[in-house]
Amino acid sequence: MSKSEISIISFAGLVGIVGAVVSHVSPDYFVASYVPEDGLVEWLTVVALLFCSGLMAWRAWTLRSQRSFLFLAVTAFAAFVFFFGAGEEISWGQRIFGVETPEWLEANNRQKETNLHNLVIGDISVNKLVFSKILGVFLLFYLFIIPITYRFKPQFARWVDNKGVPLPSALYVTLWIAMILATEFIVSTGKRGELREFGLTFILSAQLLAPLNPWIYKGKTPTELAEPVKWW
């Protein structure tokens, strides 16, 4: 791991450990002061998502003359998704700028805020459908199925590389699992999700700095992609 990766993971681990301890020692303080709306942990999550967005946007720009349209589109779309996630996290600055929630959103948003992930349409919760079920299936493929197939199928590996998909190494898959399990079974309050989001976005930040296939961002020609893979 590079010094940047170690710094990011160490910081995330420290904040996570302190949060877990506080959730047991003083659950009320944990909810009201450690992971509240617009609190430090939430803003750190936003910073991590903006970092990921900026990193992917920068990669798309610097490789614009060396990669295919699809490679650049995938990279730019990732930048957009991370930026969208940051905006959703703070309800697009609604509380910062004192903007009132539009009437339709107020009527259909579980928290009466200007965001999409808390929408409830009929009996369908967007948060549960998209950010729990669909995201869960996506993570199953992204963390396990695709990297394993990538490791043993060279043709598939070349296809993934040429599409610009940065994959997690086994180390980062382990960190993802550890963070999910730790926040689920160690943090003692119902607000554990805020701490989980913080931890996972920081792990993602470090992971994108050093993906399993880092050569896709090193200015090589498409035929030079898909080098021998070191799983760790």
C-alpha positions in Angstrom: 0.0 0.0 0.0 1.2 3.5 -0.7 1.5 6.2 1.9 -1.7 7.8 0.7 -3.7 4.6 1.0 -2.3 3.9 4.4 -3.2 7.5 5.6 -6.8 7.2 4.2 -7.4 3.8 5.7 -5.8 4.6 9.0 -7.9 7.8 9.3 -11.1 5.9 8.4 -10.3 3.2 10.9 -9.6 5.7 13.7 -12.9 7.5 13.2 -14.7 4.2 12.9 -13.2 2.8 16.1 -13.9 6.0 18.1 -17.5 6.0 16.8 -18.0 2.3 17.8 -16.8 3.1 21.3 -18.9 6.2 21.6 -22.0 4.3 20.4 -21.6 2.0 23.5 -20.4 4.5 26.0 -22.9 7.3 25.1 -25.5 6.3 22.5 -27.3 9.6 22.7 -24.1 11.5 22.1 -23.3 9.3 19.2 -26.6 10.0 17.5 -26.8 13.7 18.4 -23.2 14.8 18.0 -21.1 12.1 16.3 -23.2 11.2 13.3 -26.0 13.9 13.0 -27.2 15.4 9.8 -24.7 18.0 8.6 -22.2 16.7 11.2 -18.5 16.0 10.8 -18.9 12.4 9.8 -21.4 13.3 7.1 -19.2 16.0 5.7 -16.2 13.7 5.6 -18.4 11.3 3.6 -19.1 14.2 1.2 -15.4 15.0 0.9 -14.6 11.4 0.1 -17.2 11.2 -2.6 -16.1 14.5 -4.1 -12.5 13.2 -4.1 -13.6 10.1 -6.0 -15.6 12.2 -8.4 -12.7 14.6 -9.0 -10.2 11.7 -9.4 -12.3 10.0 -12.1 -13.1 13.2 -13.9 -9.4 14.0 -14.0 -8.6 10.6 -15.4 -11.3 10.9 -18.1 -9.8 14.3 -19.1 -6.2 13.3 -19.1 -6.8 10.1 -21.1 -9.3 11.7 -23.5 -6.9 11.3 -26.5 -5.7 7.8 -25.6 -8.8 5.8 -24.8 -12.0 4.8 -26.5 -15.2 6.7 -26.2 -16.7 3.9 -24.0 -13.7 3.9 -21.7 -14.0 7.7 -21.2 -17.8 7.4 -20.9 -17.5 4.8 -18.1 -14.9 6.9 -16.3 -16.9 10.1 -16.7 -20.1 8.3 -15.6 -18.3 7.1 -12.4 -17.4 10.8 -11.7 -21.0 11.8 -12.1 -22.3 9.0 -9.8 -19.9 10.0 -7.0 -20.8 13.7 -7.5 -24.5 12.8 -7.4 -23.9 10.8 -4.2 -22.2 13.8 -2.6 -25.1 16.0 -3.5 -27.7 13.6 -2.2 -25.7 13.2 1.1 -26.3 16.9 1.9 -29.7 17.2 0.1 -28.0 19.4 -2.5 -27.2 22.1 0.0 -30.8 22.6 1.0 -30.0 23.1 4.7 -26.9 25.1 4.0 -28.7 27.7 1.8 -32.0 27.5 3.6 -33.9 26.3 0.5 -37.5 25.1 1.0 -38.4 21.6 -0.2 -40.4 21.7 -3.5 -44.1 20.7 -2.8 -44.0 17.4 -4.7 -40.8 16.3 -3.0 -42.1 17.3 0.4 -45.2 15.2 -0.1 -43.2 12.1 -1.3 -39.9 12.4 0.6 -39.6 10.4 3.8 -37.5 13.2 5.4 -39.2 16.1 3.6 -35.8 17.0 2.0 -34.6 17.8 -1.5 -33.1 14.5 -2.4 -34.1 11.4 -4.3 -32.9 8.6 -2.1 -35.5 9.2 0.5 -38.4 9.2 -1.9 -41.3 7.0 -1.2 -43.5 6.4 -4.3 -46.6 4.5 -3.5 -45.4 1.6 -1.3 -41.9 1.7 -2.9 -39.0 3.2 -0.9 -36.3 4.3 -3.4 -33.7 4.0 -0.6 -34.6 0.4 0.0 -35.0 -0.6 -3.6 -32.0 1.2 -5.2 -29.6 1.7 -2.3 -30.2 -1.6 -0.6 -31.4 -4.3 -3.0 -30.0 -3.1 -6.4 -26.8 -1.7 -4.8 -26.4 -5.0 -2.9 -26.6 -7.0 -6.2 -24.1 -4.6 -7.8 -21.6 -4.9 -5.0 -21.9 -8.7 -5.2 -20.8 -8.6 -8.8 -18.2 -5.8 -8.3 -16.5 -7.2 -5.2 -16.6 -10.9 -6.0 -17.8 -12.2 -9.3 -16.1 -9.7 -11.7 -12.6 -9.7 -9.9 -12.6 -13.5 -9.7 -13.5 -13.9 -13.3 -11.0 -11.2 -14.2 -8.3 -13.1 -12.4 -8.8 -16.4 -14.3 -10.2 -15.3 -17.7 -7.6 -13.2 -19.7 -10.1 -12.4 -22.4 -12.6 -11.1 -19.9 -9.8 -9.2 -18.2 -8.9 -7.4 -21.4 -12.6 -6.5 -22.0 -12.9 -5.1 -18.4 -9.7 -3.1 -18.8 -10.7 -1.7 -22.2 -14.0 -0.5 -20.7 -12.1 1.4 -17.9 -13.5 -0.5 -14.9 -11.3 -0.1 -11.8 -11.5 -3.3 -9.8 -10.9 -3.9 -6.1 -7.9 -6.1 -5.0 -8.5 -8.8 -2.4 -7.2 -6.4 0.2 -9.9 -3.9 -0.5 -12.6 -6.5 -0.8 -11.6 -7.6 2.7 -11.8 -4.0 4.0 -15.2 -3.5 2.5 -16.5 -6.7 4.2 -14.8 -5.8 7.5 -16.4 -2.3 7.5 -19.8 -3.6 6.8 -19.7 -6.3 9.4 -18.1 -4.1 12.0 -20.7 -1.3 11.7 -23.5 -3.9 11.6 -22.5 -5.9 14.7 -20.3 -3.6 16.8 -22.0 -0.2 16.5 -24.9 -0.3 19.0 -27.4 2.3 17.6 -29.7 2.5 14.7 -27.6 5.4 13.2 -24.8 3.0 12.3 -25.5 3.5 8.6 -23.9 7.0 8.7 -20.7 5.6 10.1 -20.8 2.7 7.5 -21.2 5.2 4.6 -18.3 7.2 5.9 -16.0 4.2 6.2 -17.0 2.7 2.8 -16.5 6.0 1.0 -13.0 6.3 2.4 -12.1 2.8 1.5 -13.4 3.5 -2.0 -11.2 6.6 -2.1 -8.1 4.6 -1.3 -9.1 1.7 -3.6 -9.5 4.0 -6.6 -6.0 5.3 -6.1 -4.7 1.7 -6.4 -7.1 -0.6 -8.2 -6.4 -4.2 -9.0 -5.8 -3.0 -12.6 -3.9 0.3 -12.2 -2.4 0.2 -15.7 -5.7 1.2 -17.3 -4.9 4.8 -16.1 -1.2 4.9 -17.0 -1.5 6.1 -20.6 -0.9 2.7 -22.2 -2.4 1.7 -25.5 -5.4 -0.8 -25.3 -3.2 -3.7 -26.5 -0.9 -3.1 -23.5 -3.7 -3.4 -21.0 -4.5 -6.5 -18.9 -1.1 -7.2 -17.5 -0.5 -10.2 -15.2 -2.6 -9.7 -12.1 -1.4 -9.7 -8.6 -4.4 -10.6 -6.5 -3.2 -8.6 -3.5 
